[in-house]
Amino acid sequence: MIRRATQALCKLVLLASMSVTAPAWAQLPAPVDDLLKKVGIPAESVAVYVQRVDQEQPLVNHQGEKPMNTASTMKLLTTYAGLELLGPAYRWRTELYADGKVEQGVLQGDLVIRGRGDPYLLSADMRQMLEDLRLAGVEEIRGDIVIDTDYFADKYYDTAVFDDKPHSPYNAAPNAFAVNIKSTSFHFLENKGKLSIEADPDLEEIHIKNEVKLVKGECGDWRNRLRFTVEPLLEPHANQVTVTFMGEYAVSCQDKTLELSVLDDGPYAYNLLRNHWQSLGGKHYGAWRYGKVPAGAEPLVSHDSPPLSEIIRTINKYSNNLMVRQLFMTIGAERAASPVMEADSIHVIQAWLASKGLRFPELILENGSGLSRNERISAQHMAAFLLAAYASPVMPEYLSALPIPSVDGTMANRLRNSPSRGSAHLKTGTITGVSALAGYVHDHKGRRWVTVIMVNDPKSSASRTAQDALIDWVYQQP
């Protein structure tokens, strides 16, 4: 009898265990389902996949096999691939060469800059290189400034356009010599009832025309109350633009900053370099042009980027599109061929996934950033590579680069009054008609769950509360 009772008890324990771990294959958690219904988003527009990292079956799999547009959550795949294929310590190197002799402080020839795709080559880094050039004995450049961008294919000299906003920084296209994230900061400064607009960096090629009306009232969505136009000067080879700002700006806004990309890559990089060179007392008597480092050119100075493990923190914490596209191209250049095309990087990443046993037939990659109407993957397969990343040696670097709810990055203002605040590492993704959230949730019992939710619907922007409810639901799992 004791043996029979013991067997019965074991059977009950087994059944209880199965009831906890069995997947709710098509069922959305009730709080999530209720909030989606409240904002009019049908369950058919949503994919959700939740799986504990130490379990073989998901807890939730709602339309997990359905291909979905990802928005910026696709950065999760590109940064994971970068860490494994390039290594966390990988650095980008930018080099300066002399195509001519340096005699008594004068370079009798061209200064050649070789870009290698650095995603985070800032204005201060360029200045440091030029300071090093002065220390190397160069005071005057009698030839041209030659910019070698051959590491990436020529097509990236043109600006990509998404949602018909060519001057938005997120539309900046990859370039092997992308300086200062190819962006100009326009500072709106209110002082005693007057509004001034200043550009940083302050380049003489950027002319500002201020037609903004200063008004009273709440600041609100101040960006949408402004309009601007960017018009190139018609003079040949002027490489100058006039940026005209119009609309209204509330006094209560005080000081704000608007980031825009208004100059082409080459003129922007050269003009910034020229400004720094002149401020350091250097002289330049030539022009600038694209070209290649000639055989026999003498290396002068170089600059190394921060390691990839640090670069991906900026990429994922703040969802920087240009930086992740630079990384995407670098993966192809290092592992396939250069000059690199996006197709090379796509092939490399697909082959890398296959080598890990991760075969995603529905996966569509375009630029690796999610800034695309074509890029897509299923929630189940996004969860699959997140699980693989968790088991990877690069896991610590990968997780630490993701935004933390109520703490930093794009999640800084989310889940602030939730018990799950500070207990997850999650990447957001938003474009018109797409809203997504994916990453890892550390629940109240110390267990970690891969969690993915993707919404493809005209009302997707209203799904944020449902996404947050999913994180809370996972955090509170019994």
Secondary structure, DSSP 8 states (H G I E B T S, - for coil): -HHHHHHHHHHHHHHHHHHHHS-BTT---HHHHHHHHHTT--GGGEEEEEEETT-SS-SEEESTTSEEE-GGGGHHHHHHHHHHHH-TT---EEEEEEEEEEETTEEEEEEEEE----TTB-HHHHHHHHHHHHHTT--EE-S-EEEE-TTB-GGGGS---STT-TTSGGG----TT-BGGG-EEEEEEEETTEEEEEEES--TTEEEEE--EEE-S--SSGGGGEEEEEEE--STT---EEEEEEEEEEGGG-SEEEEE--S-HHHHHHHHHHHHHHHTT-EE-S-EEE----TT-EEEEEEE---HHHHHHHHHHHT-HHHHHHHHHHHHHHHT-SSB-HHHHHHHHHHHHHHTT---TT-B-SSSSS-SSS-EEEHHHHHHHHHHHHTSTTHHHHHHTS--TTTSGGGTTSSTTSTTTTSEEEEEEEETTEEEEEEEEE-TTS-EEEEEEEEESTTGGGGHHHHHHHHHHHHT--
